[in-house]
Amino acid sequence: MTPAARLSAAIEILDDVLVGENAERVLTTWARGHRYAGSKDRAAIRDLVFDAIRCMRSYAWLGGAGERPSGRQLILGALRAAGTDPDTLFCTDRFAPRPLHEGERALPAPLSSAPRGVRLDCPDWLLPLYDATLGADADAALELLRHRSEVFLRVNPRKATLDTAREALHKDDIDAVPHPLCDTALKVTRNARAVARSQAYLTGLVEIQDVGSQAILDVLPLEPGQSVLDYCAGGGGKALAIGARMDVKLTAHDIDPARMQDIAPRASRAGIDIALARTSELAKAYDLILCDVPCSGSGAFSRSPQGKWALTENRLSHLVQIQADILDEVAPRVRPGGHLAYATCSLFKVENDDQVAKFAARHPEFSLRMSRHVSPLEGGDGFFIAVFQRAVVL
């Protein structure tokens, strides 16, 4: 495909996304219907689509659109943001987007003059929530969130060191460097798309996991032989990281068991035993329970950018209630003297510090031992974790 043809494909896909379709699903459907598109074409189109979603407000501004842009206007804005002359690609070539009309050639006001939310590609109502947590660092963090995330790997200490993992990756033409935020983390610096088919990945030496997600697990009070429950396990990333760090009796649970379907093969690759349990199969007490709860995802909007635009005040309030309900559900399952860890990939106080304070007020038998905020300015996604200990009743 020519560069211009890739733009046409991205415009078509974005028009579906803009009416509410899931971007991943639309990309998959498009690829199945366009078998002639090679892997490089699909990757390039994917990048165009997700960059446009991340930068929707600024690209719409540069494309001459209002608050409801078209795919064509977003791609026009993307070209202007990159300093590319749109007339070289919006042209009469076969499969290219049709040439610009005179109205589209009219240059918008400079992006530097746009409102803050437009410049930072953030819904206006979310700006105070970022400011409340990040203060003077809010704009710098939001700027990072409007760009593609780095790819990070977690080295499995049961099978490799940082150096041996890097050597194995290099054999598959992948370069990676250690990251200071976590001693198990590697940042991929070249050929990230090859990771999933590399021998280092297929044999369990490394897993794909954001460095922020790895870093919050450093604070967990892990000891050999503990019974540990990952209560909102999803695909099992954090359960795998825990099992790689320490010999514990590990159980994964999710309210939707189908979300855990990848845990068994991932655990097998990693050489880790993880029991999968439905709610009715959970034990009465655990030494440590981790609740990586559903949240706004506001620390990871660069990775899941549609969530930024889909989030509403009502949805955020609903998520906060779900988080509180989950904490109340699991609290009785923490043994006396045991620990409860609460984690989000959010940067909002309402989901983090405020949620923790309200739980402590409802459950005086739990005392807060520590909390940790991870900012995107530290190199990965934004995360939060708090660790409580349940009192021993004498």
C-alpha positions in Angstrom: 0.0 0.0 0.0 1.1 3.5 -0.7 1.3 6.1 2.2 -1.7 7.8 0.7 -3.7 4.5 0.6 -2.8 3.9 4.3 -4.3 7.3 5.1 -7.5 6.4 3.3 -7.7 3.2 5.3 -7.1 5.1 8.5 -9.9 7.6 7.6 -12.3 4.8 7.0 -11.5 3.1 10.3 -11.6 6.3 12.3 -15.1 7.1 10.9 -16.3 3.9 12.5 -14.5 4.5 15.7 -15.9 8.0 16.0 -19.5 6.7 16.1 -18.6 4.4 19.0 -17.1 1.3 17.6 -14.2 -0.3 19.4 -10.9 0.5 17.6 -9.3 -2.9 18.1 -12.4 -4.6 16.7 -12.7 -2.3 13.7 -9.0 -2.7 12.9 -9.3 -6.5 13.0 -12.4 -6.4 10.8 -10.7 -4.2 8.3 -7.6 -6.4 8.1 -9.8 -9.5 7.5 -11.5 -7.7 4.6 -8.3 -6.4 3.1 -6.0 -9.4 2.9 -3.7 -7.7 0.5 -2.5 -5.4 3.3 0.8 -6.7 4.6 2.0 -6.6 8.2 3.8 -3.3 7.7 0.7 -1.8 6.2 -1.5 -3.0 9.1 1.1 -1.7 11.6 1.3 1.7 10.0 -2.5 2.0 9.8 -2.9 1.0 13.4 -0.4 3.7 14.4 -2.3 6.3 12.4 -5.6 5.3 14.0 -4.4 5.2 17.6 -2.3 8.4 17.3 -5.5 10.1 16.0 -7.5 8.8 19.0 -4.9 9.9 21.5 -4.6 13.4 19.9 -8.3 13.8 18.9 -8.8 17.4 20.1 -5.5 18.8 18.8 -5.8 17.0 15.5 -9.4 18.2 15.1 -8.2 21.7 15.8 -5.5 21.4 13.2 -7.9 19.7 10.8 -10.3 22.6 11.0 -13.0 20.6 12.8 -15.1 21.3 15.8 -15.8 19.0 18.7 -17.2 16.3 16.3 -14.4 15.7 13.8 -14.5 13.2 10.9 -11.8 10.7 10.2 -10.6 12.9 7.3 -10.3 15.9 9.5 -8.3 14.0 12.1 -5.9 12.7 9.5 -5.5 16.2 8.0 -4.7 17.4 11.4 -2.2 14.6 12.0 -0.3 15.6 8.8 -0.2 19.2 9.9 1.0 18.2 13.4 3.8 16.3 11.7 4.7 19.2 9.4 3.7 17.3 6.3 2.1 19.1 3.3 -1.4 17.5 3.1 -1.5 18.2 -0.7 1.2 15.6 -1.2 -1.1 12.8 0.1 -4.6 14.1 -0.3 -4.4 13.9 -4.1 -5.7 12.3 -7.3 -3.6 9.1 -6.9 -5.5 5.9 -6.9 -6.7 4.9 -3.4 -5.5 8.3 -2.0 -7.9 10.6 0.0 -9.6 13.0 -2.4 -7.8 16.3 -2.8 -8.4 19.1 -0.3 -11.1 21.7 -1.1 -10.4 25.3 -0.6 -12.1 25.3 2.8 -9.8 22.6 4.1 -6.7 24.5 2.9 -7.5 27.4 5.2 -5.0 27.1 8.0 -6.3 27.0 11.5 -5.0 29.2 14.3 -1.8 27.9 15.8 -2.3 25.1 18.3 -0.4 27.2 20.9 -3.4 29.5 20.9 -5.9 26.7 21.6 -7.5 26.1 25.0 -5.6 24.0 27.4 -7.7 20.9 27.0 -7.3 21.0 23.2 -3.5 21.4 23.4 -3.2 18.5 25.9 -5.9 16.3 24.3 -7.9 16.0 27.5 -11.6 16.5 28.1 -12.0 19.8 30.0 -13.8 18.2 33.0 -10.8 15.9 33.7 -8.2 18.7 33.9 -9.1 19.6 37.6 -8.8 15.9 38.5 -5.3 15.7 37.1 -4.4 19.1 38.7 -5.5 17.9 42.1 -3.0 15.0 42.1 -0.2 16.3 40.0 -0.2 20.0 40.6 2.5 21.8 38.6 3.4 18.5 36.9 -0.1 17.9 35.4 0.6 19.4 32.0 3.9 17.5 31.6 2.1 14.2 32.5 -0.8 14.9 30.1 1.6 15.7 27.3 3.2 12.2 27.8 -0.3 10.6 27.8 -1.0 12.0 24.3 1.9 9.9 22.9 2.3 6.2 22.3 3.5 4.3 25.3 6.8 2.6 25.5 6.9 -1.2 25.5 8.2 -2.7 28.7 9.1 -6.2 29.6 9.2 -7.9 33.0 12.1 -10.3 33.4 11.1 -13.6 35.1 13.8 -14.1 37.8 12.9 -17.8 37.9 14.4 -18.2 34.4 16.6 -15.2 33.6 18.5 -12.2 34.8 18.3 -8.8 33.1 21.5 -9.6 31.2 20.5 -13.1 30.0 17.1 -11.8 29.0 18.6 -9.0 27.0 21.0 -11.5 25.3 18.1 -13.8 24.4 16.1 -10.8 23.0 19.0 -9.6 21.0 19.2 -13.0 19.3 15.7 -12.2 17.9 16.9 -8.7 16.8 15.2 -7.0 19.8 17.1 -4.4 21.9 16.1 -3.5 25.4 17.7 -1.6 28.3 17.1 -1.7 32.1 14.7 0.8 33.6 15.5 2.4 37.0 11.9 2.3 38.3 12.0 -1.5 38.9 14.7 -4.1 39.0 12.8 -6.5 36.8 12.0 -4.0 34.1 13.4 -3.7 30.5 12.4 -1.0 28.1 12.3 -2.1 24.5 14.3 0.3 22.3 14.1 -1.5 19.0 11.8 -3.9 17.2 9.1 -4.0 19.9 6.6 -5.6 17.6 8.7 -8.8 17.4 8.5 -9.5 21.2 5.5 -11.7 21.1 7.2 -14.1 18.7 10.6 -14.1 20.3 12.0 -17.1 22.1 12.6 -15.0 25.2 8.8 -14.4 25.4 7.7 -17.9 24.2 9.9 -19.6 26.8 8.8 -17.5 29.7 12.0 -15.4 30.2 10.0 -12.2 29.8 6.4 -11.0 29.9 5.0 -7.8 28.5 4.1 -5.5 31.5 4.4 -1.8 32.0 7.1 -0.6 34.3 4.7 1.2 36.5 2.6 -1.9 37.0 5.8 -3.7 38.0 6.9 -1.0 40.4 3.8 -1.0 42.5 4.3 -4.7 43.2 7.7 -3.9 44.8 5.9 -2.7 48.0 3.8 -5.9 48.6 4.8 -7.6 51.8 5.6 -11.0 50.3 6.9 -13.9 52.3 7.6 -17.5 51.3 4.6 -19.8 51.7 2.0 -17.1 52.0 -1.5 -17.6 50.6 -2.0 -14.8 48.1 -5.2 -13.9 46.3 -5.3 -11.7 43.2 -8.9 -10.9 43.4 -9.4 -8.9 40.1 -6.9 -10.9 38.1 -8.0 -10.3 34.5 -5.3 -11.7 32.3 -3.1 -12.4 35.3 -0.2 -10.0 34.8 0.2 -9.1 38.4 -0.4 -12.6 39.7 2.4 -13.8 37.4 4.7 -11.0 38.6 4.0 -12.0 42.2 4.6 -15.7 41.5 7.9 -14.9 39.8 9.1 -12.9 42.8 8.2 -15.3 45.6 7.2 -18.9 46.3 3.7 -18.4 47.5 0.4 -20.2 47.2 -1.2 -18.1 44.5 -4.9 -17.9 43.6 -6.3 -15.8 40.8 -10.0 -14.7 40.7 -12.1 -12.5 38.4 -15.8 -11.8 38.4 -15.7 -12.8 34.7 -13.9 -16.1 34.5 -13.5 -15.8 30.8 -11.0 -12.9 31.4 -8.7 -15.4 33.0 -8.4 -17.8 30.0 -4.8 -16.7 29.2 -3.5 -17.2 32.8 -2.9 -21.0 32.5 -0.7 -20.8 29.3 1.2 -17.8 30.6 1.8 -19.4 34.0 3.0 -22.6 32.2 5.5 -20.6 30.2 6.7 -18.8 33.3 7.0 -22.0 35.4 4.6 -20.7 38.0 1.6 -22.4 39.7 -1.6 -20.3 39.8 -4.9 -21.8 40.9 -8.0 -20.3 39.2 -11.0 -19.9 41.4 -14.6 -18.7 41.1 -16.1 -16.7 44.0 -17.7 -19.7 45.5 -14.4 -21.5 45.5 -12.4 -18.9 47.4 -10.9 -19.7 50.8 -12.2 -18.0 53.9 -8.8 -16.3 54.7 -5.6 -15.2 52.9 -2.4 -13.8 54.1 -2.4 -11.2 51.3 -5.2 -10.1 48.9 -4.4 -7.8 46.0 -7.3 -5.8 44.5 -6.3 -4.3 41.2 -9.7 -2.8 40.8 -11.6 -1.5 37.7 -10.8 2.2 37.4 -10.9 5.2 35.0 -7.5 4.2 33.5 -6.5 7.8 33.7 -2.8 6.9 34.3 -2.8 4.8 31.1 -4.7 6.7 28.5 -1.8 6.6 26.2 -2.2 2.8 26.1 -6.0 2.8 26.0 -6.9 6.1 24.5 -10.6 5.5 23.8 -11.2 5.3 27.5 -10.3 9.0 27.8 -13.1 10.1 25.6 -15.6 7.5 26.8 -15.3 8.4 30.4 -18.1 10.5 31.9 -18.7 11.9 35.4 -21.5 9.3 35.9 -19.2 6.5 34.8 -16.4 7.7 37.2 -18.9 7.8 40.1 -20.0 4.3 39.2 -16.4 3.0 39.2 -15.7 4.6 42.6 -18.7 2.7 44.0 -17.5 -0.5 42.4 -14.1 0.0 44.0 -15.6 0.5 47.4 -17.8 -2.5 47.0 -14.8 -4.7 46.1 -12.8 -3.6 49.1 -15.8 -4.3 51.4 -16.3 -7.7 49.8 -12.7 -8.9 50.3 -11.9 -7.3 53.7 -13.4 -10.3 55.7 -11.2 -12.7 53.7 -7.9 -11.2 55.0 -6.7 -13.2 58.0 -5.9 -11.3 61.2 -2.4 -9.9 60.8 -2.7 -10.2 57.0 -2.5 -7.6 54.3 -4.9 -6.0 51.8 -3.4 -4.2 48.8 -5.5 -1.8 46.7 -4.3 -0.8 43.3 -5.4 1.3 40.3 -4.0 2.6 37.1 -5.6 5.9 37.9 -4.1 9.3 38.8 -7.3 10.7 40.4 -7.6 11.2 44.1 -11.2 10.2 44.1 -10.1 6.7 43.1 -6.9 6.6 45.2 -6.3 8.5 48.4 -9.9 9.4 48.9 -11.0 5.8 48.4 -8.3 4.6 50.8 -9.4 7.1 53.5 -13.0 6.1 53.2 -12.2 2.4 53.4 -10.1 3.0 56.6 -13.1 4.9 58.1 -15.5 2.0 57.3 -13.0 -0.7 58.5 -11.1 0.4 61.6 -9.7 -3.1 62.0 -7.4 -2.2 59.0 -4.5 0.3 59.3 -2.8 1.9 56.3 0.8 0.7 56.2 1.9 2.6 53.1 0.8 4.0 49.7 2.7 4.7 46.5 1.9 6.9 43.6 3.7 6.3 40.2 3.5 9.2 37.8 3.9 8.9 34.0 6.8 11.3 34.5 8.7 8.4 36.1 8.7 6.6 32.7 5.7 4.3 32.4 2.0 4.5 33.0 0.5 6.1 36.1 -0.4 3.8 39.0 -1.4 3.8 42.7 -1.1 1.2 45.4 -2.0 1.2 49.1 -1.3 -1.6 51.6 -3.4 -2.2 54.7 -2.8 -4.6 57.6 -5.6 -6.2 59.5 -5.3 -6.1 63.3 -4.8 -9.2 65.3 -7.6 -9.6 67.8 -6.3 -10.9 71.2 
